[in-house]
Amino acid sequence: MMRFRKTDGGGAEMKKRTGLLLACTLLAALLLSGCSGQKRAEYRADVQSGVSYLQSLETIDPDTVTQKLRQMRLEKLQAERAAREQALLDDIDTVWQEFSDAVILGDSRAVGFSYYSFLDASRVLASSGERIDAIDGHIEDLKKLDPAYIFLCYGINDLGWYCSAQDYADTLLEKIRLLRRELPEAVIVVSSILPAYEPAVSREKLWLQIPDYTAAVQAMCEENGVLFADNTQLSEDYADLWQPDGIHVRPEFYPYWAANLILAGLDGPAEAEDATNETENEITVDNGKFKAVFPKQGSVLMKTPYGDVTLKAVKELRSKDGDVEIRKSIPYIGEINTVEIEDCGNLKTTVKVTGEHKK
């Protein structure tokens, strides 16, 4: 049997080392204990804060939360718009960077965006003499381009073509709804009709109708959630940039016009159009971007062009150890009272449905 030989010096040294090790271990334990206690206290404080926050949410009205979220979204959009506007004011020529995923539709005034080489011709679907009834013919090209923004710059050839300014605005709304159906993700911006100056006004009194057309189009846009670029002040500020004919504008005007268009696009997406129609048996919603039918009673919650949406409950019977033994789908019968579009963007629509569901 092997034995370890004792040495007094080694034993004494071992005792010293052992004592030092125990002292270090004890000190470390005390430090860790203090840190752990501090962390536990902080954790308890965080938990209590979270519990208090959750309890406070129980007393908050859902409509209040919705309003706050809308306000936050609006403030964010306003801040972004202010920053972009300041950047454009600092260097107006940078505006063309904003049109990399945009298409302009319009008449001879809009042609200038490509004629003066500000934008590629493929991004300007416009021609001399063109009216809003030409929008239908641009749909296929728009689908191929799939732009994020569509700017409508019409009006000078539509004057006198319609019975009234309101008739023009109503027809323009039909075209906008067509664009929304065919290109639901695009942001659509309507440009107000640029004014005409002398000598054009003296030669043709139709130009005097522009303010009426502008007012009708602006009202239509506000009522139907369409973004509107008002060029009235811009045209007054840069009236010296009109061509000698008093109708068309010089190249120097286009960057300012473009900036006004893109800033109007930053105001979106617009608020949802209130387009609900209620009958005895159903509620129909159609605002150009979103269309659905909500039966007031039955197992179908919503009928859309893509199919029906139904609600079902899944009933599970579990064993004591938690395993699912039987799963049964139970249809629910709905009783809908109201349907309201709360927000309508380019990628999604938020719809608030109130009512009951009974087994």
C-alpha positions in Angstrom: 0.0 0.0 0.0 1.4 3.4 -1.0 1.6 6.1 1.7 2.1 9.8 1.3 4.9 11.2 3.4 4.1 14.1 5.6 6.3 17.2 5.6 5.8 19.9 8.2 6.6 22.7 5.7 4.3 21.4 3.0 1.4 21.0 5.6 1.8 24.5 6.8 1.9 25.9 3.3 -1.2 23.9 2.4 -3.0 25.3 5.4 -2.2 28.8 4.3 -3.4 28.2 0.8 -6.5 26.5 2.1 -7.3 29.4 4.4 -6.7 31.9 1.6 -8.9 29.9 -0.7 -11.7 29.8 1.9 -11.4 33.5 2.5 -11.6 34.3 -1.3 -14.6 31.9 -1.7 -16.4 33.5 1.2 -15.8 37.0 -0.2 -17.0 36.0 -3.6 -20.1 34.4 -2.1 -20.9 37.6 -0.2 -20.4 39.7 -3.3 -22.6 37.4 -5.4 -25.2 37.3 -2.7 -25.3 41.1 -2.7 -25.5 41.2 -6.5 -28.2 38.5 -6.6 -30.2 40.3 -3.9 -30.0 43.6 -5.9 -31.0 41.8 -9.1 -34.0 40.2 -7.3 -35.0 43.5 -6.0 -34.8 45.1 -9.4 -36.7 42.1 -10.9 -39.5 42.5 -8.3 -39.7 46.2 -9.1 -39.9 45.4 -12.9 -42.6 42.8 -12.3 -44.6 45.2 -10.1 -44.2 47.9 -12.7 -45.5 45.5 -15.4 -48.4 44.4 -13.3 -49.4 48.0 -12.6 -49.2 48.7 -16.3 -51.4 45.7 -17.2 -53.9 46.7 -14.6 -54.0 50.2 -16.0 -54.8 48.8 -19.4 -58.0 47.2 -18.0 -59.5 50.6 -17.5 -58.6 52.1 -20.9 -61.3 52.4 -23.5 -60.3 50.5 -26.8 -61.4 53.5 -28.8 -59.0 55.7 -26.8 -56.2 53.3 -27.6 -57.1 53.5 -31.3 -57.2 57.2 -31.3 -53.8 57.3 -29.6 -52.3 55.0 -32.2 -53.7 57.1 -35.0 -52.2 60.2 -33.4 -48.8 58.5 -33.0 -49.0 57.4 -36.7 -50.0 61.0 -37.8 -47.1 62.5 -35.8 -44.7 60.1 -37.3 -45.9 60.9 -40.8 -45.7 64.7 -40.1 -42.2 64.4 -38.8 -41.1 62.4 -41.8 -42.8 64.9 -44.2 -41.1 67.8 -42.4 -37.7 66.2 -42.7 -38.2 65.3 -46.4 -39.5 68.8 -47.1 -36.5 70.4 -45.5 -34.1 68.2 -47.5 -35.9 69.3 -50.7 -35.7 72.9 -49.7 -31.9 72.5 -49.1 -31.4 71.0 -52.6 -34.5 71.0 -54.9 -32.7 69.0 -57.6 -32.7 65.9 -55.3 -36.4 65.6 -55.8 -35.9 63.3 -58.8 -34.5 60.6 -56.5 -38.0 60.4 -55.0 -39.5 59.4 -58.4 -37.5 56.2 -58.8 -40.7 54.1 -58.2 -43.3 56.5 -59.5 -45.3 57.0 -62.7 -46.9 60.3 -63.9 -50.1 60.3 -66.0 -51.3 63.4 -67.7 -51.5 65.8 -70.6 -49.0 68.0 -72.4 -47.9 69.8 -69.2 -47.0 66.4 -67.7 -45.1 65.5 -70.9 -42.5 68.1 -69.8 -41.3 65.7 -67.0 -39.7 63.5 -69.7 -39.3 66.0 -72.5 -36.9 68.0 -70.4 -35.2 64.8 -69.3 -36.1 65.0 -65.7 -37.7 61.5 -65.8 -37.4 58.5 -68.1 -40.1 58.4 -70.8 -41.3 55.0 -69.5 -42.2 56.7 -66.2 -44.3 59.4 -67.9 -47.5 58.1 -69.5 -48.7 61.3 -71.0 -49.4 63.0 -74.3 -50.6 66.3 -75.8 -54.4 66.6 -75.7 -54.9 63.7 -73.3 -57.9 63.6 -70.9 -58.8 61.5 -67.9 -60.7 59.1 -70.1 -57.3 57.8 -71.3 -56.4 56.4 -67.9 -58.1 53.1 -68.8 -55.6 52.6 -71.7 -52.6 52.9 -69.3 -53.7 50.1 -66.9 -51.6 47.3 -68.6 -48.5 49.5 -68.7 -49.0 50.5 -65.1 -49.3 46.8 -64.1 -45.9 46.1 -65.7 -44.3 49.0 -64.0 -46.0 48.3 -60.7 -45.2 51.7 -59.2 -45.3 52.7 -55.6 -46.8 56.1 -56.6 -49.1 57.2 -59.4 -49.5 61.0 -60.0 -52.5 62.2 -62.0 -51.7 65.5 -63.8 -54.7 66.2 -66.0 -57.3 68.9 -66.5 -56.4 71.4 -69.3 -58.0 69.2 -72.0 -61.0 68.2 -69.8 -62.2 71.8 -69.4 -65.5 72.1 -71.4 -65.5 68.4 -72.1 -67.8 67.7 -69.1 -71.1 69.2 -68.2 -69.7 70.7 -65.0 -66.8 70.7 -62.6 -68.7 68.2 -60.5 -69.2 65.9 -63.4 -65.5 66.0 -64.1 -64.7 65.2 -60.4 -67.2 62.3 -60.4 -65.6 60.8 -63.5 -62.1 61.3 -62.1 -63.2 59.4 -59.0 -64.3 56.5 -61.2 -60.9 56.4 -62.7 -59.2 56.4 -59.3 -61.4 53.5 -58.2 -60.3 51.6 -61.3 -56.6 52.3 -60.4 -57.2 51.2 -56.9 -58.7 47.9 -58.0 -56.0 47.2 -60.5 -53.0 48.5 -58.5 -54.1 48.2 -54.9 -50.7 48.8 -53.4 -50.0 52.1 -55.3 -50.3 55.5 -53.6 -52.5 57.7 -55.9 -52.0 61.5 -55.8 -54.1 63.9 -57.8 -52.5 67.1 -58.9 -54.6 70.2 -59.0 -54.9 71.8 -62.4 -52.2 74.4 -63.0 -53.7 77.8 -63.8 -53.4 79.6 -67.1 -52.1 83.2 -67.5 -52.2 85.8 -70.1 -52.4 85.8 -73.1 -54.3 82.4 -72.9 -57.0 83.7 -70.6 -58.0 86.5 -73.0 -58.2 84.1 -75.9 -60.2 81.3 -74.2 -62.6 81.9 -71.3 -62.5 78.2 -70.5 -59.4 78.8 -68.5 -61.4 80.8 -66.0 -63.1 77.5 -65.0 -59.9 76.1 -63.5 -60.6 77.3 -59.9 -64.1 75.7 -60.0 -62.6 72.4 -61.3 -59.9 72.6 -58.6 -62.4 73.1 -55.8 -64.6 70.2 -57.0 -61.6 67.8 -57.3 -60.3 68.8 -53.9 -63.7 68.2 -52.3 -63.9 64.8 -54.0 -60.5 63.8 -52.8 -61.2 64.8 -49.2 -64.5 62.9 -49.2 -63.1 59.8 -50.7 -59.7 59.5 -49.0 -57.6 60.5 -52.1 -54.4 62.4 -51.7 -54.5 65.8 -53.3 -51.6 68.1 -54.3 -52.7 71.7 -54.2 -50.5 73.8 -56.6 -52.4 77.1 -56.1 -49.8 78.8 -53.9 -46.9 77.2 -55.8 -48.3 78.6 -59.1 -48.6 82.1 -57.7 -45.1 82.0 -56.3 -43.6 80.9 -59.6 -45.9 82.6 -62.1 -42.9 84.0 -63.9 -41.9 80.4 -64.9 -44.8 80.1 -67.4 -44.2 79.9 -71.1 -45.1 82.8 -73.3 -48.4 81.0 -74.3 -49.6 81.4 -70.7 -50.5 77.6 -70.6 -47.3 75.5 -70.4 -44.5 75.9 -67.9 -40.8 76.3 -68.3 -38.2 73.6 -67.3 -37.3 75.5 -64.1 -40.9 75.0 -62.8 -40.8 71.2 -62.9 -38.6 70.5 -59.8 -41.0 72.6 -57.7 -44.0 70.9 -59.1 -42.4 67.5 -58.5 -41.6 68.4 -54.9 -45.2 69.4 -54.2 -46.4 66.1 -55.7 -44.1 63.9 -53.7 -44.8 65.8 -50.4 -48.5 65.3 -51.0 -47.7 61.6 -51.4 -46.1 61.6 -48.0 -49.4 62.7 -46.4 -50.8 59.2 -47.1 -52.1 56.7 -46.9 -55.3 58.7 -46.8 -58.2 58.1 -44.4 -60.6 55.5 -45.5 -63.6 56.4 -47.7 -66.9 56.0 -45.9 -68.6 53.7 -48.5 -70.9 51.3 -46.6 -74.3 50.3 -47.8 -76.7 48.6 -45.4 -79.7 46.5 -46.3 -82.0 44.3 -44.3 -79.8 41.3 -44.6 -76.2 42.5 -45.2 -73.7 45.4 -45.0 -71.6 46.1 -48.1 -68.3 47.9 -47.9 -66.6 49.2 -51.1 -64.2 52.2 -51.0 -62.3 51.4 -54.2 -59.5 49.6 -52.3 -61.4 47.2 -50.1 -64.7 45.4 -51.0 -66.5 42.9 -48.9 -70.1 41.9 -47.9 -70.9 41.1 -44.3 -74.1 39.1 -43.8 -76.0 40.2 -40.7 -76.7 36.6 -39.7 -75.2 33.2 -40.6 -72.0 31.2 -40.4 -70.2 33.4 -43.0 -68.6 36.4 -41.4 -67.4 38.1 -44.6 -67.7 37.6 -48.4 -64.8 38.9 -50.5 -63.7 38.5 -54.1 -61.1 36.0 -52.8 -63.5 33.8 -50.9 -65.7 33.6 -47.8 -64.4 34.0 -44.3 -66.1 31.9 -41.6 -65.6 31.7 -37.8 -65.3 28.4 -36.0 -64.6 27.2 -32.5 -62.4 24.2 -31.8 -63.5 22.2 -28.8 -60.9 19.9 -27.2 -61.4 17.2 -24.6 -58.1 16.6 -22.7 -57.0 13.8 -20.4 -55.5 14.5 -17.0 -52.0 14.6 -18.3 -52.9 17.2 -20.9 -53.0 15.1 -24.1 -55.8 15.9 -26.5 -58.1 13.0 -26.9 -61.0 14.6 -29.0 -61.0 17.7 -31.1 -64.2 18.9 -32.6 -64.9 21.9 -34.8 -68.1 23.9 -33.9 -69.5 26.5 -36.3 -70.7 29.8 -34.8 -73.6 31.8 -36.1 -72.9 35.5 -36.3 -75.2 38.4 -35.6 -73.5 41.6 -37.0 -74.6 45.1 -35.9 -72.1 47.5 -37.5 -69.2 47.5 -39.9 -66.7 50.4 -40.0 -63.4 50.9 -41.9 -61.0 52.3 -39.4 -58.0 52.6 -41.7 -57.3 51.9 -45.3 -53.7 51.8 -46.5 -52.0 50.4 -49.5 -51.1 47.1 -48.0 -53.9 46.4 -45.5 -57.3 47.6 -44.4 -58.5 47.6 -40.8 -62.2 46.9 -40.4 -64.1 47.1 -37.1 -67.0 44.7 -36.9 -69.4 44.7 -33.9 -72.0 42.1 -33.0 -72.3 38.7 -31.4 -71.6 35.1 -32.2 -73.9 32.4 -30.9 -73.4 28.7 -31.0 
